[in-house]
Amino acid sequence: MAASSKLTTIDQYIAGCEPEIQTVLEQVRRTIATAAPLATEAISYGIPTFKLDGKNLVHFAAFTHHIGFYATPDGHASFEGELSKYKQGKGSVQFPLNQPIPLDLIARMVVRRVEVVRGE
């Protein structure tokens, strides 16, 4: 995992990770960017973040055994059934690195967060 204290870009965060993790992080990044093309990239709370209309949209992060994905509680509520097979916390889900990352699910969660942020 990247050291977060001096990071200012997602590129820096990804570069600080192991090569095999970099590939997964880039896939997640592209998935989010495609699902929310008007969102901008940032580092918030020391991890990669996409923002929309000045608000945090979603965050993601690399850990030893999983990718953490944070769509805040309202971004997870609509997908409880699909997320039930993954370890979760309030507003977070852990996608194990030894399984395919559910990019389609991530895309749909991002679209839902866009709707929430935009009040749709």
Long-range contacts (C-beta under 8 A, 24 or more apart in sequence): 1-61, 1-62, 1-63, 1-64, 2-62, 4-43, 4-46, 4-47, 5-46, 7-43, 7-46, 8-43, 9-41, 9-43, 10-41, 10-42, 10-43, 10-48, 12-43, 13-43, 13-47, 13-48, 14-48, 17-62, 21-62, 21-97, 24-62, 24-67, 24-97, 24-101, 25-60, 25-62, 25-67, 27-101, 27-103, 28-60, 28-67, 28-69, 28-101, 28-103, 28-106, 29-60, 31-103, 31-106, 31-107, 31-110, 32-57, 32-58, 32-60, 32-106, 32-107, 32-110, 34-107, 35-106, 35-107, 35-108, 35-110, 35-111, 35-114, 36-110, 36-111, 36-113, 36-114, 39-114, 50-110, 52-113, 52-114, 52-117, 52-118, 53-117, 53-118, 55-117, 57-110, 57-113, 57-114, 57-117, 58-109, 58-110, 58-113, 63-94, 65-96, 65-97, 65-98, 66-94, 66-95, 66-96, 66-97, 67-94, 67-95, 67-97, 67-101, 68-92, 68-93, 68-94, 68-95, 69-93, 69-94, 69-95, 69-106, 69-109, 71-109, 71-110, 71-112, 71-113, 72-113, 74-112, 74-113, 74-116, 75-109, 75-110, 75-112, 75-113, 75-116, 76-109, 78-109, 78-112, 79-105, 79-108, 79-109, 79-112
